[in-house]
Each structure stands twice: as C-alpha cells, then as structure tokens.
Amino acid sequence: MSYYRRIVYLMCVSGLFFTISCKKRPEPQEVALEFMHAIQESNFERAKEYATKESQQVILLYSIFDGKRNENEREKIKNAKLEVVDHAEEGDKATVTILNSSAKQQETLQLVKESGNWKISLTLESILPTYVAPPGIDMKSMAPGAVTDSSSMLPDSIPVQ
C-alpha cells in the first residue's frame, strides 16, 4: 500500500506543477475588458493592476474626475455593455478597440508587455482628448513620477481646489 500512496502522491504533485507551469496569461483583449470593467465599477485600485507603472498617475487623475460625476452618470457607466470589436498585436505592443454602449462610441486602448504580461498604457491625452499642454511642456517626454505643478496640467474648464 505504501508504494501505491507514493505513486498517487507523485501524480498529484506533478499534476499541480503541470497546472501551474501551463497557466495561461491573459490575452490583450481580456486585459482590456477587465480594465474597462474595473473603471466601470470605479474600482481604480483594481484598474491599476491592469495598467503599466507609468499609467498609475493617469488612473489617479481619472479617479478624481470620476468622483465629480453625478449618480445618473455613474449609473449609465455601470450599466454600459462593453464589447471587443477589434484587436491587433505586434510584438510587445497591442491595440484593443472596445464598443461602449453608453457612449455609443469605440474606445481604442494601447497595451504593452510589462514583465511578460499585457498592461494598459495610458497617457493624459487618452482621458482628456481635448487637453492641450501649456507651451513648453511635452507630456510624452515627461519622466514617470516627475513632480509638476498640477494646476498647469488641468484644462481651464476644471477648477483647481
């Protein structure tokens, strides 16, 4: 009986290792949908899990804007249906286009591989499409985590408190 137990034990252990080693990493479209669902639910901590390190500040800024929404807007966002309508992958970069039923428009998300996992790559322009940086500020060349005067980064229509 001892021999039988050893075989069963070895089979279980090797099955466990096989399962762990074959764990499938999410595809770009899965990451994009999970990210969008987290945003829908105003769960910005979870959204950060699907985003690059450089995108963390953009998500923080978006959460501030989200806090200013009224209940009707929030309800409309939560009830929106999200559907992947297109995706493309090229090396360590991907794009995923999602149809948002509440806005009746398509949103294209950029993804990059970070530590082997697909992550959403956000820029300030991606959440504020009409934003124009003040003269002399190139948002794309700013180092992640750089300290800036946040009042100069906000559009005129958003009051600084």
C-alpha positions in Angstrom: 0.0 0.0 0.0 2.9 2.4 0.7 4.0 2.0 -2.9 0.5 2.9 -4.2 0.4 6.0 -2.0 3.8 7.2 -3.3 2.6 6.9 -6.9 -0.7 8.8 -6.1 1.3 11.5 -4.3 3.8 11.9 -7.2 0.9 12.1 -9.7 -0.8 14.8 -7.7 2.4 16.8 -7.2 3.4 16.5 -10.9 -0.2 17.4 -11.9 0.0 20.5 -9.7 3.3 21.6 -11.2 2.0 21.0 -14.7 -1.1 23.1 -13.9 1.0 26.0 -12.5 3.5 25.9 -15.3 0.8 25.9 -18.0 -1.1 28.8 -16.5 -2.2 30.9 -19.5 -1.5 34.6 -19.4 -4.4 36.8 -20.4 -4.6 38.0 -24.0 -4.7 41.8 -24.7 -8.5 41.8 -25.3 -9.1 40.1 -21.9 -6.9 42.6 -20.1 -8.6 45.5 -21.9 -12.1 44.2 -20.8 -11.0 43.6 -17.2 -9.5 47.1 -17.1 -12.7 48.7 -18.5 -14.9 46.7 -16.1 -12.8 48.0 -13.2 -13.2 51.6 -14.4 -16.9 51.0 -14.8 -17.2 50.0 -11.2 -14.9 52.9 -10.1 -12.5 50.3 -8.7 -9.3 52.2 -9.5 -7.1 50.0 -7.4 -8.1 47.0 -9.5 -7.7 49.1 -12.7 -4.1 49.8 -11.7 -3.4 46.1 -11.7 -4.1 46.0 -15.4 -2.1 49.2 -16.2 1.6 50.0 -16.7 3.5 51.7 -13.9 3.6 54.9 -15.9 -0.2 54.8 -16.2 -0.8 54.9 -12.4 -0.8 58.7 -12.2 -3.3 58.9 -15.1 -5.7 56.5 -13.3 -5.4 58.6 -10.2 -6.3 61.7 -12.1 -9.2 59.9 -13.8 -10.5 58.8 -10.3 -10.6 62.4 -9.3 -12.8 63.2 -12.3 -14.9 60.2 -11.6 -15.6 61.5 -8.1 -17.2 64.6 -9.6 -19.8 62.6 -11.6 -23.4 62.6 -10.5 -25.3 59.4 -9.8 -27.1 59.3 -13.2 -23.7 59.4 -15.0 -22.3 56.7 -12.7 -25.3 54.5 -13.3 -25.1 54.9 -17.0 -21.4 54.0 -16.9 -22.0 50.9 -14.7 -24.8 49.6 -17.0 -22.9 50.0 -20.2 -22.1 46.9 -22.2 -18.6 46.6 -23.3 -17.6 44.5 -26.4 -14.3 44.0 -28.1 -14.8 44.9 -31.7 -11.1 44.8 -32.9 -7.7 43.9 -31.7 -4.2 43.8 -33.2 -1.0 42.6 -31.7 2.5 43.3 -33.0 5.4 42.1 -30.9 5.2 43.7 -27.4 2.5 46.2 -28.4 -1.2 45.7 -29.0 -4.4 47.7 -29.5 -7.8 46.7 -28.5 -10.9 48.6 -29.7 -14.0 48.3 -27.4 -17.5 49.4 -28.2 -19.0 51.2 -25.2 -22.8 51.0 -25.4 -23.4 54.0 -23.0 -21.3 56.4 -25.1 -22.2 54.7 -28.4 -18.6 55.0 -29.4 -15.5 53.0 -29.8 -12.5 53.4 -27.5 -9.1 52.2 -28.5 -6.7 51.1 -25.8 -3.0 50.8 -26.2 -1.3 47.8 -24.4 2.3 46.9 -23.9 4.0 43.9 -22.4 5.5 44.7 -18.9 7.3 41.8 -17.2 5.7 39.4 -19.7 2.1 40.5 -19.0 -0.1 42.7 -21.1 -0.8 46.1 -19.5 -2.9 49.1 -20.5 -0.7 52.1 -21.4 -2.5 55.4 -20.7 -1.5 59.0 -21.4 -3.0 62.2 -20.1 -4.4 62.8 -23.6 -6.2 59.4 -23.6 -8.5 60.6 -20.8 -8.6 64.3 -21.8 -8.7 64.1 -25.6 -9.1 67.9 -25.9 -6.3 68.7 -23.5 -3.5 70.9 -24.8 -0.4 71.1 -22.8 0.8 74.6 -21.8 3.7 75.9 -24.0 7.0 74.3 -23.2 5.5 71.1 -21.6 5.9 68.0 -23.7 3.8 65.4 -21.8 5.3 62.5 -23.8 8.8 63.3 -22.7 8.0 63.7 -19.0 9.6 61.1 -16.8 7.2 58.9 -15.0 6.7 60.2 -11.4 8.0 63.7 -12.3 6.7 66.3 -10.0 4.8 69.1 -11.8 2.5 71.9 -10.8 -0.8 70.0 -11.3 -2.7 73.3 -11.8 -0.9 73.9 -15.0 -1.8 70.4 -16.3 -5.5 70.7 -15.9 -7.7 72.2 -18.7 -9.3 75.6 -18.0 -12.8 74.0 -17.6 -11.7 72.1 -14.5 -11.5 74.2 -11.3 -8.4 73.7 -9.2 -9.3 73.4 -5.5 
